[in-house]
Amino acid sequence: MVKNSRSSPESEASSKSKFDSLIRIFRISIERATKECNSESEKLRVLSVDTVHVFSKLERSEKFRISLMDVRIFELSLLMAHILYFSLTGLYRNAFNNIRYILESAVQSTYIDSKHSNSGLRTRIEILKEIEDKRDYRAVNLIGALEIDHKDLLKREYKKLSQTIHPSHRSIIETLDFPQKEPAEVVAPVSCKEISEVFESMKIVLDMVLFLHVSCAPKTRKEQFEKNPDLIDYCKKYNLGLLSKILKIKTRGKENG
């Protein structure tokens, strides 16, 4: 005989109370992050806004419907809000995971677009489905197979992001040091250093995505980028080293490579 799995009114009330507590915790975390780490939080917010603005105005290829990279560029704008939210609520590993996803998906798309330039979008998606779980087609190997410069920079950043999100001794230590409280009482930690690192990592990966975007069609993309004043300003503002080399733009400070 199958038991009735329906929750009791008391159980439902308890679940709702815990859910409400969780929402309250996230709100407190955002308030603390924007207050205690105002400078770091604001820099990340502005970067998110600028990125959505610039990337949404990138001229898509005439063959947009068959380009995986164009689709990834559109998707990236949606992910910026996720990264900002995770960073302000103390979910830093989730933020870095999204950043790694952006880089990995851009590498995969660039590889398929370059190797299957005469295939339609649906065909490319099927190819993506076939390769995404194969060891030989992981991001590091795909970077090595691309006909581009600065492969070492891309590999190094991908490995760094992977180390950040994978299980490690650091996560064990952080858990042991965390206050022993009920889940509903725990407020996510706020770290200005972590928010700053998300910001720096995001800049590097965005630079790499634009670099890969140009490599899909070097001559055409370069001409389009050179005629895009918003993109030029964006490149200068955030010192995008790889893109500045392609467009021959002088940037201030340290470049990415």
ZIURLIN-V714193 format. One record per helix or strand of 2 or more residues. SS is the DSSP state (H for helix, E for strand). FROM is the first residue (numbers start at 0). LEN is the number of residues. If there is no record, write none. Layout:
SS;FROM;LEN
SS;FROM;LEN
//
This chain:
H;8;28
H;37;19
H;63;3
H;67;21
H;91;24
H;120;11
H;134;3
H;138;7
H;150;15
H;168;9
H;182;3
H;191;25
H;217;9
H;228;9
H;240;7
//
